[in-house]
Amino acid sequence: MDFSAEKKATFDEKGRVVLPVDYKNEMGGRVPNGQLAVEIDPFEKCLNIYPIEAWEKRLASFKAKLNRNNRRQSRLLDMIYRNFKIISVPENCRMNFPNNFLEEVNITKDVVFVGVGDRIRLWDALEYDAYLDSGGDYGELFAEFFGSEEE
């Protein structure tokens, strides 16, 4: 899976939001096993949403790099586990997220889903605008990391 693009959405009065159909189609027309992993992003004010297979690879990578017998690494592993949750996703893809996750990243009503490779990021619309404003110019960043001259 290689999610991309932005999709705007709104939480309903019961605190649910519908996964955009484009992302559902990217997963083969349904959410595999009716579950997604949701992670509080460690760097930005957003949630990361992963298909279970992608999440399991990410989690395995964390566990392979961390030693539970090292106090600091064990603490980090505790934090990782505290900041993700597997959620059930019904056929209609109307999802509920843990309230404490939503509060942590300031998600209220209007949101933006952003596909980024193997994950979908969920932002509060105002937080996303602020993030975009602080990110720098696309052309400048592209040139910085990919070069603007032929080698």
Secondary structure, 3 states (H helix, E strand, C coil): CCECCEEEEECCCCCEEECCHHHHHHCCCCCHHHEEEEEECCCCCCEEEEEHHHHHHHHHHHHHHCCCCCHHHHHHHHHHHHCEEEEECCCCCEEECCHHHHHHCCCCCEEEEEEEECEEEEEEHHHHHHHHHHCCCHHHHHHHHHCCCCC
